[in-house]
Amino acid sequence: GIFTKSRAIFLAAKSRAARWFKKMIRNFKGVIVVDGYGGYDYYPLKQRCWAHLIREFKELAKDDKEIDVQFRRLLILYDSLKELNTGPPNETEIKKAKWTLADIVTCLKSISGTKKLRTYIENGGADWFTALYYEGVPLHNNHAERELRSVVLLRKTIGCYRNWKGKRWIDVVLSVIHTWRLQGKNIFQNLRAI
């Protein structure tokens, strides 16, 4: 799914292959907010999701005091990024933030069991800071995660989309209904009108 504050587009597919994503965003030129899935790597304007990073980090930190120290630093960094994200780009502060994230990775290198987390952060590169240069772009993809939740629960309840009609229903009907909801429209009245 792709979501803005006023639009929802669903595409039911057999996989998360990059080709389906490319089909959905064919002519889109803005910033996308993504988790670490490699299918988005080809897209040039990405903001990596800090909520995903914080969850991954928190999971490792709960059993290790050394990792927890770095996790606390990451939370402080994230708070400063949220503040930076409210105004125009401040290159001096962004440079400090980039240095802090790189330093956290350096500190993690001396702690065993952190290779996967370090790689996750390093693979994100500058994409951890894209939102700071574009007004209205969040540092996380929580909005998209919330919008997808109902469809994921539906899929789990019914087992799968059994045929082309079920897939089409997801693509069209749920996209329209979710878009109306995001726009604050009365879903029942709009369905009756159609």
Stockholm file with secondary structure:
# STOCKHOLM 1.0

chainA/1-194         GIFTKSRAIFLAAKSRAARWFKKMIRNFKGVIVVDGYGGYDYYPLKQRCWAHLIREFKELAKDDKEIDVQFRRLLILYDSLKELNTGPPNETEIKKAKWTLADIVTCLKSISGTKKLRTYIENGGADWFTALYYEGVPLHNNHAERELRSVVLLRKTIGCYRNWKGKRWIDVVLSVIHTWRLQGKNIFQNLRAI
#=GR chainA/1-194 SS CEECSSCEECCCCSSCCHHHHHHHTTTCCSCEEECSCGGGTTCSSEEECHHHHHHHHHHHHTTCHHHHHHHHHHHHHHHHHHHHTTSSCCHHHHHHHHHHHHHHHHHHTTSTTCHHHHHHHHHHGGGGSGGGGSTTCCSSCHHHHHHHHHHHHHHHHHCSCCSHHHHHHIIIIIHHHHHHHHTTCCHHHHHHHC
#=GC SS_cons         CEECSSCEECCCCSSCCHHHHHHHTTTCCSCEEECSCGGGTTCSSEEECHHHHHHHHHHHHTTCHHHHHHHHHHHHHHHHHHHHTTSSCCHHHHHHHHHHHHHHHHHHTTSTTCHHHHHHHHHHGGGGSGGGGSTTCCSSCHHHHHHHHHHHHHHHHHCSCCSHHHHHHIIIIIHHHHHHHHTTCCHHHHHHHC
//
